[in-house]
């Protein structure tokens, strides 16, 4: 129910054991959807001048939303914070998040707090201020998936589940016993997740080492930059002049060695003795000296220009030389800065484009000596200046889906072979773009981050989140609770193609087994699964205690 500065809503005031979300971003919507699918009651305080579409989207997924210009104790009480089991603060304002968290802590010291902070150092120092709390960052959660997409690779992940150590990743890097197929990098949409066959698997060993080939500058790169194309053209002209001058002086009567010496001295204006030459050849020597003077001066001018330009580029953060095999990051917001930082850690050359010179990411990039072009990333000239024709990948990471799509189209027009990674919130739009326009892969920050926030809010700390294409898989262990819908069902009935796959099974009080049969489930049994967000939500509804409510059909669409 949406309200604007109305009296306390009676339904919210009587709520208990629910989750309160404070935020207005796209992650807020995905998180509410995640929790609703898990059968949780969700009350959202949408603060500030939020897009009206945020409230409408929250209503569509069944969450109770309250629009408020400020988040004060009165608004928190109206949302039933004193009886909530968890509170999640989502947004990009760290000061606001800490202020609201402190207010929540005063009203309900036992609530489980999940706080989104952009400054990890600040988050690490909040321990003494709060009780049970978790600090997360959407940018840090989503950045690895964007980096892997830019490098055309699938990151491997090693973790423990079902009583054994496993490795998830591309088939070329995962060895040992193949336990399950997790995804198909060539598939689209739901077909890319948990298919019968694919190239992303779960195994028992990590084989080989990842070799991300990066062209470093070093001495050769520095010389290539100083002696650029202009210098090479002038040098070629000087060499041609020396060759022709040698032939000229030989025709004037000098032997070849003397002719070469005279050609060198004349071309470089270092002194020339012409007393033994006829008057005609002396005039020719003067012409050679003039050409040599022009070419020598040209070499000096070009080298000085290159050195000064290099220094100015360092000071202003501009482009140095002609970068090759680099990644162009468009947008230096929270996500763009985090992705650029991770690429730099992997020694991948980066060039950034940002339209707002005052953005915090611009200052960081210049301090990190990452070239920054201040211009709209949708501008073809800006992309050409960033070396789009020689780049390996382009990442469109602004907050605007339309701008990101335009960036991708402009990049493909300039360089059809460049790899384009788009940040898109709209899931249906992303699927259509991948199918119809061939602009893939696409990624959504909220889809990558929301499962981690939901797991923290519900106290499910053991979940492992693994991105497969645009979607994410969650690895976790679930216990069959008494009074749920699961007892009496067969184990195989919990698996759903494309959404949930049972990996291992542990009868109550007995060890895990990965050699699956199809036993009847009993209370206390434990199940290790790999599931999508929707698949895990249905599984949790099936295995948790009903508390007197009507059973939920686990096969109904979420």
N, C-alpha and C positions, 0 to 999 in steps of 0.2 A: 504494500500500500504506500503510495507516494504522498508526502505531506510537506508543506512549506510553512514553518513557524506556527504549527498548530498545537493544540493541547496534547498532553501525553496520550499516545495511542494505547488503548487498553490491551490489545493483543500483545503488543511489544512489552508492555509493563508486566504482563503475566508470564512472559516467556522465561524458561529456565533450561539450563543445559544446552544453550544454543551457542552459535558463533557470531560475533559482531565483527564486521569489516568496516574500516574507515578508509575511504579512498575514492578516487574518481577516474582512475586510469583504466585502460583496457585489461590490465592484469586483474583489476577488481572484478570485472565481469567474468573472466575465465575462472577466477578463484571461487566466486559465488556459484558458478555452474558446477565446478568440481565438487564442492561441498554439498550442493543440492542433490547431485547424483549419488553421493554417498549416504543420502538419507538424513542429512543434518539440516536443522532449522537455521536459516541465515537471515540476519538483519544487517543491512548496509546503511551506513551514514555517508551519503554523497556530499562532500563538502566543497565550498568555493563555487566559482562560476563554471560548473561542469556542463558538458554537452548534454542537452536534454535527452539525446539518444541513449546516454548511459543509463538513466533511470528507466527508460522504456525497455532496454535490453534486460535489465535486472528484473523487471516485472515479468517479462516473457519467460524467464527461467524459474520463476516462482519465488524469488527472494523478496523480502520486505525491504523497501528502500525509503529512506528519509533524506530529503534535500535540506541541507543546512549551510548557511553562510559561514558559520563558525562551529567548532567542535569544543564545547565546554562541558563541565560536569552535568549540566541540565540535559544536554543532548545525549550524553552517555547514559544517564539514568533512564531517559525515555527509551533507549534501545535495550534496557534491561542488563546493563553491564555488570551489575552486582550479582546477577544469577547466571551469567554466561560462563561457559567452560573455557572459552578461548576468545582472544581478540587479536585481529590482524590489522596492522596499519600499513597501507600501501601508498606509495607516492615518491616523488623526487625531492621533497623538502625535508632534509634531515632535522632541522630545528623544529618544524611542525610535528614530525614523528615523535621526537623525544618529549616534547611538551604534552602531547596527547597520551603517550605511554605513561608519563608520570601521573597524569590525572587518573588514568585507568588503575594504576597501581594503588593510588589512595582509596579509590572506591571499591576495589576488589583485589586485595593482595594475593589471593590464591589463583587468580585467573592465569591461564597460559598465554603469554604474550609472544606474538610474532611481529617483528619490526623490520621494515625495509629501510636500509640506510645505504647511501652511496659511498660514504667514507668508511672503508673497512677498519681503519685505525681507530676511528671514533667508536665503532661498534664493539671492538675488542676491549674497550675501557668502560663499558656500561655495566659490567657484572655487579659491582657494589650497589647500583641504583635499583635493580629490579630483582624479583624472585625468579620463578621459572620463565625463561625467555629465550627466544632464538632470533638472531639477527641474520637477515638474508638480503641479497641484492639481485634484482631482476637482470641487471646488466651482466653481473658476474655469472649468473646461472645460464644466460642465453649465449654469452660470447663464445664459448667453446664450439657450439654448433655452427655459428657463423664462420668461425675460423676454419673448421673442418670442411665446410661447404666451399669456402674460397680456395682451399688447397686441393679440392677435388678428392678428399679423403674421408674415411670414416674413422673417427677416433676409437681406440680400443679402451676397454674398461675392465679392470680386474676387481672382483669382489667375492664375498662369501654368501652363499645362499644354499639352503637345503643341506647343510652340513658339509659342504665342500667348496673349495676355491674354484671359481670359474672365470672365463674370459669371454667378453662380448666384443665383437668387432668384425671386420671384413674377413672373408674366408682365407685370403692370402696371408693373414697375420695370426690366425687362430688355428692351433693344432691340437693334438691329442684326440680324445674322444669327442665327436660332435654330438652335443646334447640336444640341440634344437635349432631350427631355422628362425631367425628373428625378423629378417626383412629382405627386400629386393630393391637395390638402389636404382634399378631401371623402371620400377613400377610407379604408378600414380595413385595418389589418394590412399584409400584403405587397402588397395591391392599391394601396397608397398610394405605393409606391416603384418607380421606373422603369417606369411604365405606358406603354401606347401613346399615350395622350393625358392631359393634365393641365395644371395652372396654375402649376407650379413648373418653370422651364426653365433651360437654359444658353444664354447668348447672348454677344454681343461688346461690348455697350454698357450702361452704367447710365443710365437715363433718369429725370429728375425728382429731386426731393429728398423724402425721407420727412418727413411732417408729423405728428408725434405731438402731437395737441391736448391740452393740459393746462390745466386751470383753475387759475390762480394766485390767491393771495389779494390781494396788493397793498392799496391804500387802500380800494377798494370792498369787498374781502373782509374787511378789518379792521373797517370800519364795520358791515358786515352781521353780523359776529360780536358786536360790542358792542351794537348795536341789534337784538337777536334777537327772537324771536317774542313773548316776554313784554313787552319794551319797546314793541313795535309795538301790542300789545293795549291797554296803558295809554295810549299816545299817542292811539290811536283813541278811547278813552273820554274823554280830555281834550278832543279836538276836538269830540266830540258835546256835551260839557258847555258848551263855549264857544258853539257854535251855538244851543243851547237857551237859554243865558243871554242871548245877544244878543236873541233873540226876546222873552225875559221882560222885559228892561229897555226894549225898544221899547214893549211893552204898558204899561209903567209910565209912559210919556209922553216918553221920550228919543228923539231922532232916531236914525237907523241908525248913524251914525258914533259918536255918544256911547254908544249901546247896546253897540256892539262894544268900545269902550274899557273900559266898565264890566265887560263880560263877561270881558275879558282880565285886568283887574286883580283881579277877584273870583276867577276860576278859578286864577290863579297866586299869590294871596295877596300881591300887591305893593302893596296899598293901594286903598281904595275910598271915594269920597265919596258919601254917601247922604242928605245933609241935605235935599235937595229931594224925596226920596221919601216916600211915605206910610208909616205904621208897618207896614202889612201887607207892603209891598214890601221894607221894610228886613229883616224876618224872612226873606223869601225870599232876599235877598242874603247873609245869614249862612249859610243852608243851602248856597248855591252856593260860598261860601268854604270851608266844611267839605269838600265833595266835591272841590274843587280842591286843598285841602291833602293829602287822602288820595292823590289821583292823582299830585301832584307828588312826594310822599314815595315813592310806589311806583316812579316813574321813577328816582329817585335810588338806591333800594335795589337795583333790578334792574341798573343800570349798574355800581354798586360790586361787586355779586356777580359780574357777568360779568368785570370787570377782575381781581378777586382769584382767581377760578377759572382765568382765563387764566394768571396768574402761577404758580399752584400746578401747573397742567398742564405748564408749561415745566419746573418744578423736578422734578416726579415722573415726567414722560414720559407723562402721561395724555392723554385725548382733549380737544382744544380745539374747542368748538362742534360743528357737525354737518357732518362732512366729506362731500363729494359727488364722484362720478366718481374715486374713488380705488381703490387695490389693497390688499386685505387679505392680509397674509403670515402664515400660521399656522405657527409654529415658527421660532425664531431659532438654529438650529444652524449648522453650517458652510454648508449650502446656503441656508438661509433668510437668513442674514446677507449672503451674497454676492449673492443675488437682490435683496434690499432695497437694497443699496448701488448696484447697477446701475440699479434703478428710480429711485432718488434722483438719480443722475447725469443721468438723462434727464428730470429735473424732473417725475416722475410722483408724485402724492401717495400716501403709504404709511401704513397703520396695521398694527401688528404685534400678534399674540397669542402669548404664550409662557407655559407653565405654571410654568416654573422661573425664579424671579426672579434666581437666581445664575448663569444662563447668560451666557457672555461676550457673546453677541449683544445681550442686554438693555442692558448698559452702553454698547455701541457705539451702539445705536439711540437711547438717551437723549442721548448726546453729539451725535448727528446730528440731534436734535430730531424724531425719528420717534416718534409716540405708540405706547406699548406698554401692552397690557392683560395683567395677570398673572392668567391663568386657563386652564383646559383649553380648547383650541380647539374641542373637540367640544361645548362648552356653548353652547346656543342663546342664552343671555343674553349671553355674552361676544361672540358674533358680532353680536348686535343692538347692543351697546355700541360695536362697531367700525364701525357704520354699514353693515352688510351689505345693508340694503334700498336703500341709495343708492350702493353700490360698483359698479364696472365689472367687477372680477375678484376671485376668491379663489384663493390659491395654498396648497394643503395640502402642506407640505414637512417634516413630521416624519419620523422614522426608522421609523415603524410604518405598514405598509400598511393595517391595519385602522383605525387612527385617521384616516389620510388619507381613506379611503373614507367614514368616518362624518362627517368635516368636510365633505366634498363633499355628502353627502346632507342634512345640516342646513342648509348654505348654500342649496341648491336649494329646500328647503322654505320658507325665509325669503324668498328672492327667486328665483323661477323664471327670471328673465331674466339673472341674474348669470353671468359666464363662470367656470367652475371648472376649474382645472388641478391634477391629482393627481400626486403623486410615488408611483409604484408600482414595486416591484422585480419582482414576479411578472408575467412577460410574458403568459401565458395569461389570468391574472385581468384584466390591463389590457385585453386585446382583448375579453373578455366584458363588462366594465363599459362599454366604449365602445359596444358593439353593443346590449346589453340595457337598460342604465340611461341611456344617453345622456350619461354623465358623460365628457366629452372636452374637451380633449385630456389624455392622460396622458403622463408622461415618466419615464424611469429614469435616475438619475445614473450608475449603473454602465454602462449601455449607451452613454451619451453619452461617458463618460470612458475606458472600456476600450480603444477603438481607438487613442487617442493614446498610452496607456501601451505597447500592443503595438508600435506603430510605433517608439517611442523605444527599446524593448528590442531590436528587430531592426535598428536603425540606419536605418530608412526615414524620414528627416527630411523628404522632399519631399511627404509625403501631406497632403492637405487634407481636413478633416473637416467635413461639411455636414449638419446635422440636417434630416430630412424627417419630420414627424410624430414618432412615438415612436422611429423608427429613425434611423440615420445612414448617409450615403453617404460613401464614401472615394474621392477623386480621386487617382490616382497613375499613374506610368509604370513599366511592367514590361518587362524585357529577356528575350527567349527565350534560354535557356541551352543550350549543347551537351549532349547526353545526356538532355534532358528529353523529356516526352511531346508537346511542342508542335510541333517540326519535322515537316513533312509534313502537318499539319492545315491546314484552311482558316481564314482569319481570322474569318469569320462564326460558326464553331463555338464560339468563345470567349464569344460573347454569350449570356446566359441571361435570359429575361424575369423581371423582378422581382428580379434579383440581380446582374447584370453587363451593362454596355453598353460596347462598344468605341466610343471617341470619335475617335481619330486613330491613324495607323499610320506608322511610319518604317522602311523597309527598311534593312538593315544599312549604315551609313555614308552614308545619303541623308537628305534633308530630310523633315520631317513633312508628311503630307497628311491633310486632313479630308474629302476627297472619297473615300469608301471604296469600294473594289471588294472582291473576295474572293480575295486572293492566297494562295498556299501559304506557310506560315510557314517561315522558315529561322533557324538560330542567329544571334544578333546583332540580329535584328529587335526594334524597340521598339514597345510598344503603350500608348496612353493610354486609361485606362478610368475609368468611374464604377461603383462596385460597393458592395454591402452587405458587411458583415463576412464572412458566409458565402461570398458570391460571390467576394470577393477572396482568401479562403483557398483556394478551389478553383482559382482562376486561378494563384496562386503555386505550388501543388502541381503544376500542369500545366507551368509554365514553368521550374521550377528543376531542377537536375541531380539525377538519381536516386541517384547514389553507390552503384550496385549493388543498390539495393532494388527491390522489385517496383513496377511502375507503379501509380499511383493513378488510379482512375476519376474524372475531373473532374466527371462528371454524377451521382455518387452523392450522396445527401443528407448534409448536414453537421449 
